[in-house]
Amino acid sequence: MTSVQLNAQIWRDMGILADSEPMMKRVAKYLRKLVKEEEDSTLMKKEEFFAKIERAEKQSGKSFANVDELDKYIRSL
């Protein structure tokens, strides 16, 4: 489905729902949720997550003898 067709479908469906205040409230709530997800830079897409996992698996691991060594390493980053 092209972008133009998708837009037309959305507007047709919105026209059907426009007469129902409860449905419009649900639509507005869902749209706010979608916008928040799009704007939230802390959220990671599924593909990004698995790509990070793959990269981490390819790297050699680090181990620390105790918490102090770990703390020192983290603070040096």
Contacts in CASP RR format, 6 or more apart in sequence:
PFRMAT RR
TARGET T0000
AUTHOR 0000-0000-0000
METHOD contacts of the structure
MODEL  1
MTSVQLNAQIWRDMGILADSEPMMKRVAKYLRKLVKEEEDSTLMKKEEFF
AKIERAEKQSGKSFANVDELDKYIRSL
1 9 0 8 1.000
14 27 0 8 1.000
17 23 0 8 1.000
17 24 0 8 1.000
17 27 0 8 1.000
18 24 0 8 1.000
37 43 0 8 1.000
44 52 0 8 1.000
62 73 0 8 1.000
64 70 0 8 1.000
64 73 0 8 1.000
END
